[in-house]
Amino acid sequence: MPPPTAGTAQTRAELTALRPGLVAAYDAALPGARAAILHRLRLAVAREPLPPPAAVVDTDDPVALVATRWPGSRLVAEVDNSVANLALARANAVPETIPTGPESLARLEQSLVDGHPLHPCCRTRAGMTVADVLAYAPEHRPVIRLRRLRVPAGRWHGGGMPILYAHPWQAPRLMAQYPWLTSAGVTRPVRPLMSLRTVAPVGGGPHVKTAVDVQMTSAVRTVSPAAVHNGPILSALLERITADLPIDVLAETAAGAVITDDGPDRRLAHLIRQAPRLAAGETAVPLGVLAASPMLLRAAGDPYALMEQLGRVLFAPLARVLERGVALEAHGQNTLLVMRDGRVTRVLYRDLGGVRVHAGRLRQDLGLKGDIPTDDETELRTKLAAAALGTVATQLIGALDADPAHLWKILAAGMRADPSADTAALLSEPLPVKATTAMRLAENPLDDIWTHLPNPMAA
């Protein structure tokens, strides 16, 4: 994995040369950024299966906390990088507004400042310089152009023309390593979405998911050969099994990868995804943006009515899809609420790389690759419950100005009103939450580790 590029001190030094006008705001934002990361770490200490600490320290500095408890771990530098980038994001934030018009979704996504609500590496950009972060990270609201790289025909895996859509940060690195990649120009302007490497064209059009050798939160964000293979198959499957539900899946319509000596290469790949189709008066809002925006939560109106709508339009249908054999990883970045006149009317789901598919429930084997197929029903439920209930519902209920116990009761009632085969388990089993700090401290940080919380919907 790429090393974190800059901690708080180095970020300040680079910022002094790059954007001196931001230095004072960066300095002012650092205490709040440290507190936000420290809060995430203290949650982890309270509930995750962490390695025994070498020592315990009472500090308001998250970097010192990690360095004292687990000296020499990769997490020390990662947390320093996360604090720095979170402070930089807050320093460069603009007053909150509710955008309108055809680019409202991209602008909403770029308004999210703090990133993942639980991960202490919520703003890690390992491998990028401060200049790179300012130029490419969505919280800094850039408009960029992708590079189009012409690929020799015998080296192309996937559909469509042998043209790779490469992120402008990634492209020069690829061309230096593979000189047989040649320039075919650039795309029209695009805006990075919540996921830095996924972009939406200015003025509309399909979204493009690119590969970047940058670690954000827990992983380097490349595009696997399995994702290239699975996307169109999963899109067709989900279109069929959600046809009677208020969930529309944004299909992955095309994908491709460059073949290097090791086969289709995850560093040289892209996916093309449908853009949301909205009718007049509709607005799409990612769940993660909604939960982090007091302005949007106020605009949504009565919190109890909102939770009733979510139980009926989001959580019960997710359980129905699960019953039919697919666990959607419905977290705050992948799941969009379509709203009209302040009411949730339907859901858009995007990014199929994290789903799980149970062939037995489907009664067919689709030939899917990678870790998406599973015959473990607990794993299937965990995938959905961890994202939708353990993370999204918990974050949203914590953000609403209402009685949390009553909100959980309304959510549970919405699921019981349209029960699936998994509803009873989802409402009673402890809620799984990914132990993100424990994973970063583990020998293999990519292996999932789970912790479990009491289920507030259990009778």
Beta strands, then each sheet from edge to edge (+ up, - down):
strand 1: 147-150
strand 2: 156-158
strand 3: 163-166
strand 4: 182-186
strand 5: 190-192
strand 6: 198-201
strand 7: 207-210
strand 8: 215-216
strand 9: 219-220
strand 10: 247-249
strand 11: 252-260
strand 12: 263-273
strand 13: 282-286
strand 14: 326-327
strand 15: 335-340
strand 16: 343-349
strand 17: 356-358
strand 18: 373-374
strand 19: 431-434
strand 20: 450-453
sheet 1: 3+ 1- 4+
sheet 2: 2+ 11- 12+ 7- 6+ 5-
sheet 3: 8+ 9-
sheet 4: 10+ 16+ 15- 13+
sheet 5: 14+ 17- 18-
sheet 6: 19+ 20-
end
